[in-house]
Structure formats: structure tokens, C-alpha cells
Amino acid sequence: MKNNLWAMEEHALAECLERYNTAVQDPEQIKMFLDAQESMALQTTYFKQEKETHTAIIDINGVLTPNYTFMTWLMGGTAYSQILLAIDQAEHDESVDSVIFDFDTGGGAVNGVEAVGIAIKQMKKPNVGFVRGTAASAGYYLASATSKLYGLEMSEVGSVGVVISVVDTTERDKKEGVKRYEITSKNAPEKRPDISKKSGREILQKRVDDTEDVLISHIATNRGVTSDTVRSDFGHGGMMLFAEAIEANMVDDIKNFDLVRAEISQIMENDMEMKDLSLELLRAERHDLVEAILEDGKKEGATAERDRLSALDSLKGSVEEANKIIDEAKADGRSATDITLDVLKAERTHVQKIATDASVDLEADAKKMAVVSVSEAPDPDEAAELAAELEKFRGEK
């Protein structure tokens, strides 16, 4: 357990590991867990839904683990697999039109948290987060993925960072006569870093730093800030009360759960009103707004048309066929971009015709000169120059 990566508040992690190490040796505790696990297997719904509401409530409490394990049960925690099931069910349940994520967690395992964060961020149904007590580390990462994040005045968020806890049992093993031999493959010297050496600790430090970079990047995206802002303003691994967190842009506002529930209901009402909105209804209710929109549209349309005609005129030149294409485009609404290739083709055809005509004229002149008498023959240099010019035009042709 201690060699895993954790995104968890310090005291929560210490309590979690201490209770686990004690309880895992208690047969009665193990039996209780197995009973709970059996009940969990029979569970069919992974979110709560209050009567006469269309809002699902997904609880994210206690230690967060990849799957429902003894640790999850012991600490009253939540498995990432459970959250993913709850999200999927809420998204596909026709009786649910919105979701509130209810947080009170000190964080948990790094393994699995990213998938849940992405799932929350990509939800199609409206959702908000509510921090009932604490949303720390991995818990805050998940909370940051909700569309809006609310909490109480004494609610806390933060502890952004990653930790790995490694226990050196060398002395204990020595006293107990335990000898350990581990042989790693030749291409994996860093598979078992020696933490008693600086080089070994540097390997683990890089691991937690790299993981933190990814965590910070996701949080920055979720909150609409830069990674540097998260590093400088989001507590440096510490915790913040909500008022301070609002100033840092870590959360959105202080509201109790009833107000949060009312707000998401209002969001849904507004959404339904927008869906029911028609042009006829808008004309009847806000004729002035419709007229203003139409007036703006006319102005924008006139500007766009002037720009279109100006761009077409800029293509005009001395080639009649090309200019004809431009005039046709003015009439049928095509843009300069639409006809540029056609204009270039017309101009190239025109140039080729000029070259062909010139070549024919030069060839005719050359034939005439070939039949003149020697006394009338041109100067040799002049003839060579004429022949070269003819050859040039034939080549271009």
C-alpha cells in the first residue's frame, strides 16, 4: 500500500494507512468487508435521486481507490469504478436531466483518477460540484472537472500534489533474521531503486514530479487557467477555505446545497426555454430584439458584399476571358477565392496563345529568308540570332 502513488491530503493518508495496517489483521473486520462487498455486488443504481426531482446526486466521499477494496470499505470511501458507473447511469437515465457531485474526500489513489476526471469533464448533461466538507488532492481534481464548483464557508479545497510513501524495513528485517534477495532484469535497473541512496530517491522524485505535472495540467484546463497559475496560486499543496479559494479561482462561489440544487434546476429551465424558443415566439415577445438583430445583419451583410466585390476587382487585368469570369462571379455571388484558379487558367491560356502566334510568325519569316539569294542573305550573325529566337519560342510552345 505504501509504495503506491497517492494524491491525498497528509493527515487523511496517514490515518488511512494506519487503520488499514491494523484492520487487515482482524478476521472480524475482514468478514464484515466481505459481507459489504457481497451487498455491493447486488447494487443496481450508483447515484441518489430525490423524489420529484430530475437531478441525480453522486457522492464522492472518503478515500478514493481504483476499485471497491478492503481499504475503500474500511475508510468509508468511494471507488473510481463506482463513480464511472454512476456517471454512465445518470447520462443514460431518461428521468435524470442534471447531476450534482457531492464531495467530502481527502483524496486517494492516483491510479484511476484521470479516467474519472475526463468522464466528468465530458458529460453531456448539466452538472455542478458541491464541497460539503473537503475536496483535497485527487478529490479536488475531480471537483475541478465539474462545470461549476460551490461549497460552504468552512469547506476546504486544495492539497494539489502527489506523494509516495516508502518504508525502509532493512533494520526490522535484520532483527527478525529476514533476508531479501531481488534480482531485476538487466534492462530494468530502475525497477527497484535503492532509496537509501540519493540516486534511488531521485528516481522516485522524478516519478512524483512527472505525475504532478499531469495532474496540474488537467486542473488548469478544468479551471480555465494556466499550469503556472495552479503552481503559484493554488496553495502549493496546502488547503484553503472557500473564500480564499474563490480569490484564487479554484472554486466559483459559496452556496449551501439547497441553493446549488435550485441553481441547477434554473439552468435546466433556461435550457428548456431555449429549446422551445421559435422565431414566431421571439417576434411576439421581443419584436425590438428581432429588429435589432435584422438591422445588424443588414449592416454586416452590406460590409461583406463590399469586401467581396473589392476582392474580385483586385483580380482584374487585361485578359478579356479572365475578366469575364470575374464579372460572372460578381453576378452569381462567388468569392475571389472561389474563382482564383479559373482566372489563373484563363490568363495562362492567353499567354500560351500569344507565344504560339509569335512562333508561327517567326517561322514564316525564317522560311522567306531561306529562299532569298545569297546576295540578299542576311548577315551570318543576324541569321544566327534569328534562329536562336525561333528555337526559343518553339521550346516555350
C-alpha distance (Angstrom), angle and dihedral (degrees) to the residues before:
residue distance angle dihedral
M1 . . .
K2 3.78 . .
N3 3.79 96.1 .
N4 3.81 93.2 61.2
L5 3.79 125.1 100.0
W6 3.80 112.7 -105.2
A7 3.78 132.1 -166.4
M8 3.78 93.6 -164.9
E9 3.79 140.7 126.1
E10 3.83 111.5 -97.8
H11 3.81 100.8 -116.1
A12 3.80 92.8 41.5
L13 3.81 90.3 53.6
A14 3.81 93.2 46.7
E15 3.82 92.2 49.9
C16 3.77 91.5 45.1
L17 3.81 94.4 52.8
E18 3.79 93.5 43.1
R19 3.80 94.6 51.2
Y20 3.78 92.0 43.9
N21 3.80 94.3 52.1
T22 3.80 89.8 52.1
A23 3.80 100.2 40.8
V24 3.79 96.7 44.9
Q25 3.82 87.9 68.8
D26 3.82 93.6 52.7
P27 3.85 113.0 92.7
E28 3.81 91.4 -160.4
Q29 3.79 91.4 55.5
I30 3.79 90.2 48.7
K31 3.81 90.9 52.4
M32 3.80 91.9 50.0
F33 3.79 89.8 51.5
L34 3.80 92.7 50.6
D35 3.81 89.8 51.7
A36 3.81 90.3 50.1
Q37 3.79 90.6 47.8
E38 3.80 90.1 52.4
S39 3.81 90.5 52.3
M40 3.78 90.3 47.5
A41 3.80 90.0 55.7
L42 3.82 88.9 59.8
Q43 3.81 93.4 51.3
T44 3.80 113.0 114.5
T45 3.82 103.0 177.7
Y46 3.79 123.1 50.6
F47 3.81 100.1 -172.0
K48 3.80 136.1 58.0
Q49 3.79 123.3 -121.6
E50 3.78 121.9 -171.3
K51 3.80 119.4 -137.6
E52 3.79 116.7 -86.8
T53 3.80 93.5 9.6
H54 3.76 131.6 103.4
T55 3.80 94.6 -149.6
A56 3.80 121.4 107.2
I57 3.81 118.2 -149.5
I58 3.80 117.2 -149.4
D59 3.81 113.7 -166.1
I60 3.80 118.2 -146.9
N61 3.81 105.0 -173.7
G62 3.78 140.6 156.7
V63 3.78 125.7 -8.1
L64 3.81 113.8 -3.8
T65 3.80 117.7 -135.8
P66 3.82 133.9 173.2
N67 3.82 93.0 -114.7
Y68 3.79 136.8 7.2
T69 3.81 102.8 -79.7
F70 3.78 139.4 155.5
M71 3.80 87.9 -86.1
T72 3.83 91.7 53.6
W73 3.79 92.3 50.4
L74 3.80 95.1 43.2
M75 3.81 94.2 52.8
G76 3.81 96.7 38.8
G77 3.77 87.4 -113.6
T78 3.77 139.0 156.8
A79 3.78 128.7 -116.5
Y80 3.79 119.5 -135.0
S81 3.80 87.3 -133.6
Q82 3.83 89.0 59.2
I83 3.82 92.1 51.4
L84 3.80 91.6 49.9
L85 3.81 90.5 51.2
A86 3.81 90.9 48.4
I87 3.82 91.9 50.8
D88 3.80 92.1 48.4
Q89 3.80 92.4 48.5
A90 3.81 93.5 47.3
E91 3.80 91.9 48.9
H92 3.81 92.2 52.7
D93 3.82 99.5 37.3
E94 3.82 108.8 101.0
S95 3.81 91.2 -155.5
V96 3.82 89.9 62.0
D97 3.79 119.8 76.6
S98 3.84 100.3 162.5
V99 3.81 141.2 18.5
I100 3.81 135.8 -141.5
F101 3.81 117.2 -161.7
D102 3.81 107.7 -150.2
F103 3.83 111.1 -155.7
D104 3.78 132.2 -162.1
T105 3.79 106.6 143.8
G106 3.77 138.9 125.0
G107 3.81 90.0 -149.2
G108 3.75 130.9 -105.5
A109 3.77 145.7 -160.7
V110 3.79 121.3 4.5
N111 3.79 90.5 -145.5
G112 3.81 107.0 91.7
V113 3.81 100.0 7.6
E114 3.81 95.7 102.3
A115 3.81 93.6 58.7
V116 3.81 91.0 53.3
G117 3.81 92.9 46.6
I118 3.79 90.6 52.9
A119 3.82 91.7 46.6
I120 3.82 91.3 53.8
K121 3.81 92.2 46.2
Q122 3.81 92.1 50.9
M123 3.81 97.3 47.4
K124 3.79 114.5 133.0
K125 3.81 96.1 -155.0
P126 3.82 119.3 74.8
N127 3.81 113.0 -93.6
V128 3.80 140.3 175.3
G129 3.78 134.8 -173.9
F130 3.80 127.1 -126.5
V131 3.80 121.7 -166.4
R132 3.78 106.3 -151.2
G133 3.79 94.8 178.1
T134 3.80 118.0 -23.9
A135 3.78 137.1 0.2
A136 3.79 104.9 -177.9
S137 3.79 133.7 169.6
A138 3.83 108.3 -37.6
G139 3.81 87.0 13.2
Y140 3.79 91.6 55.2
Y141 3.80 90.9 47.0
L142 3.82 89.3 57.4
A143 3.82 91.6 44.2
S144 3.81 90.8 51.7
A145 3.82 89.1 58.7
T146 3.83 93.0 64.5
S147 3.81 117.3 96.6
K148 3.83 92.5 -116.1
L149 3.80 128.9 11.5
Y150 3.80 122.3 -149.9
G151 3.79 135.6 169.6
L152 3.80 146.6 155.4
E153 3.79 125.3 -77.4
M154 3.80 92.0 -101.6
S155 3.79 95.1 41.6
E156 3.81 114.1 116.2
V157 3.77 134.2 -146.5
G158 3.78 134.8 177.8
S159 3.79 136.9 59.4
V160 3.80 88.4 141.0
G161 3.78 106.4 -177.6
V162 3.79 146.8 71.4
V163 3.79 131.7 -100.3
I164 3.78 136.0 -172.8
S165 3.80 120.3 -161.8
V166 3.80 116.3 -154.7
V167 3.81 123.4 -178.0
D168 3.78 120.1 -150.7
T169 3.81 105.1 -146.4
T170 3.80 95.7 174.0
E171 3.82 96.8 113.2
R172 3.79 94.1 42.4
D173 3.79 92.2 48.5
K174 3.80 89.6 48.5
K175 3.81 92.2 54.0
E176 3.79 91.3 47.3
G177 3.79 92.5 47.2
V178 3.78 93.6 -114.4
K179 3.77 117.3 151.7
R180 3.79 120.9 -169.7
Y181 3.78 125.7 -160.2
E182 3.80 120.3 -174.2
I183 3.77 122.4 177.6
T184 3.79 117.4 -167.5
S185 3.79 126.4 -163.9
K186 3.79 115.3 -93.3
N187 3.82 94.4 -109.9
A188 3.81 94.5 51.1
P189 3.82 107.1 63.6
E190 3.83 90.8 146.6
K191 3.81 94.2 53.8
R192 3.81 90.8 92.5
P193 3.84 106.7 26.2
D194 3.80 114.3 -165.7
I195 3.81 102.8 -122.4
S196 3.79 91.3 -166.9
K197 3.80 86.4 71.7
K198 3.80 128.1 65.9
S199 3.81 91.3 -125.4
G200 3.81 90.2 56.6
R201 3.80 93.5 49.2
E202 3.81 90.2 47.9
I203 3.81 89.5 57.9
L204 3.81 91.3 54.4
Q205 3.82 91.3 43.1
K206 3.80 90.4 55.9
R207 3.78 89.9 49.5
V208 3.80 94.5 54.6
D209 3.82 92.6 41.3
D210 3.80 93.0 51.8
T211 3.80 90.9 47.9
E212 3.80 91.0 48.7
D213 3.82 90.2 52.7
V214 3.80 90.1 57.9
L215 3.82 92.1 45.4
I216 3.81 91.9 50.0
S217 3.81 91.5 47.1
H218 3.82 91.1 55.8
I219 3.80 93.2 46.1
A220 3.82 90.8 49.0
T221 3.80 91.2 52.2
N222 3.79 91.9 46.9
R223 3.82 93.5 50.8
G224 3.81 95.9 39.7
V225 3.81 95.5 -117.4
T226 3.79 135.9 109.2
S227 3.79 125.5 -91.1
D228 3.81 88.2 -115.4
T229 3.81 89.3 57.6
V230 3.80 90.5 53.2
R231 3.80 90.1 50.3
S232 3.81 94.2 48.1
D233 3.82 104.2 33.9
F234 3.80 108.9 25.7
G235 3.81 97.8 80.4
H236 3.82 104.5 -86.8
G237 3.80 89.9 -105.1
G238 3.81 94.0 -41.1
M239 3.81 130.3 113.8
M240 3.81 128.8 -105.1
L241 3.79 134.6 -160.8
F242 3.79 113.4 -123.4
A243 3.82 98.0 -101.0
E244 3.81 91.3 57.2
A245 3.79 91.3 41.4
I246 3.82 90.1 55.4
E247 3.81 89.9 56.4
A248 3.81 89.7 50.9
N249 3.84 91.5 49.4
M250 3.79 90.9 -119.3
V251 3.83 91.8 124.3
D252 3.80 136.9 14.2
D253 3.81 112.4 -130.0
I254 3.80 148.4 -23.8
K255 3.81 110.3 -101.4
N256 3.79 135.2 145.1
F257 3.78 120.5 -121.5
D258 3.82 95.0 -97.6
L259 3.80 91.3 55.3
V260 3.80 91.0 47.6
R261 3.80 90.3 50.9
A262 3.82 90.3 48.5
E263 3.81 91.1 49.2
I264 3.77 95.2 53.3
S265 3.81 88.9 47.4
Q266 3.80 88.4 54.2
I267 3.79 90.0 49.4
M268 3.80 89.0 55.1
E269 3.82 92.7 47.4
N270 3.80 90.6 51.2
D271 3.78 89.8 47.8
M272 3.80 91.5 52.2
E273 3.80 91.2 47.6
M274 3.80 90.0 53.3
K275 3.81 90.6 49.9
D276 3.83 90.9 51.6
L277 3.81 93.1 46.4
S278 3.81 114.6 115.3
L279 3.79 134.1 176.6
E280 3.80 90.6 -110.9
L281 3.81 91.4 52.6
L282 3.79 91.4 46.1
R283 3.84 91.1 50.5
A284 3.79 90.6 50.3
E285 3.81 97.2 44.7
R286 3.81 101.9 32.0
H287 3.78 109.6 20.1
D288 3.82 89.7 155.4
L289 3.80 91.2 56.5
V290 3.81 91.9 49.5
E291 3.83 90.8 50.9
A292 3.81 91.4 48.7
I293 3.80 91.0 50.4
L294 3.81 91.2 48.8
E295 3.81 91.9 48.5
D296 3.81 91.2 50.7
G297 3.79 88.9 47.8
K298 3.80 91.7 53.2
K299 3.80 91.8 50.9
E300 3.78 93.2 47.3
G301 3.82 90.8 45.7
A302 3.82 92.8 51.0
T303 3.79 91.2 49.5
A304 3.79 91.6 48.5
E305 3.83 91.6 49.8
R306 3.81 92.4 50.5
D307 3.78 90.0 50.4
R308 3.83 90.7 49.0
L309 3.80 94.3 51.9
S310 3.80 92.1 44.5
A311 3.80 91.5 52.7
L312 3.82 90.9 49.4
D313 3.82 91.8 49.7
S314 3.80 89.8 53.0
L315 3.83 88.5 63.7
K316 3.82 93.9 56.9
G317 3.79 120.1 111.3
S318 3.82 139.6 146.5
V319 3.82 97.5 -64.3
E320 3.80 109.1 104.3
E321 3.82 97.0 -156.4
A322 3.81 91.9 50.1
N323 3.81 91.5 49.1
K324 3.81 89.5 50.3
I325 3.82 89.9 56.5
I326 3.82 89.7 50.4
D327 3.83 92.7 50.6
E328 3.80 90.9 49.8
A329 3.82 89.8 51.3
K330 3.79 90.7 52.6
A331 3.80 89.1 55.7
D332 3.80 99.4 44.6
G333 3.82 98.7 41.6
R334 3.79 101.0 -109.9
S335 3.80 118.9 147.1
A336 3.80 131.1 -126.8
T337 3.79 88.8 -103.7
D338 3.82 90.7 54.9
I339 3.82 94.7 56.6
T340 3.81 104.9 29.3
L341 3.81 92.6 101.2
D342 3.83 92.5 48.6
V343 3.81 90.9 49.7
L344 3.82 91.5 51.0
K345 3.81 91.1 49.4
A346 3.81 91.2 51.3
E347 3.82 91.5 49.9
R348 3.80 92.1 47.5
T349 3.83 90.9 50.8
H350 3.80 89.4 50.9
V351 3.83 92.5 51.7
Q352 3.81 91.6 47.7
K353 3.81 90.7 52.2
I354 3.81 91.2 52.2
A355 3.81 90.1 50.2
T356 3.82 91.7 48.6
D357 3.81 93.2 49.7
A358 3.79 91.5 48.4
S359 3.80 91.3 49.9
V360 3.82 91.4 52.7
D361 3.81 92.0 50.4
L362 3.80 93.1 49.5
E363 3.81 92.0 48.3
A364 3.81 90.9 52.0
D365 3.81 90.9 50.5
A366 3.78 90.8 49.8
K367 3.81 92.2 53.6
K368 3.78 91.3 51.4
M369 3.78 91.2 52.0
A370 3.80 91.4 49.9
V371 3.83 92.6 64.5
V372 3.78 99.8 46.9
S373 3.73 119.1 107.5
V374 3.75 121.8 -93.6
S375 3.77 89.7 -108.6
E376 3.80 89.2 55.9
A377 3.83 95.6 43.0
P378 3.77 115.0 120.8
D379 3.71 124.3 -111.0
P380 3.88 110.0 -74.4
D381 3.78 92.0 -120.1
E382 3.78 91.7 50.5
A383 3.83 91.0 49.4
A384 3.79 91.9 50.3
E385 3.78 90.5 50.3
L386 3.81 91.0 50.7
A387 3.82 91.9 48.7
A388 3.79 91.2 50.5
E389 3.78 91.2 50.7
L390 3.81 91.0 50.4
E391 3.80 91.6 49.7
K392 3.78 89.9 51.1
F393 3.81 93.5 54.8
R394 3.81 90.9 45.5
G395 3.77 89.0 54.0
E396 3.81 92.0 50.9
K397 3.73 90.3 47.7
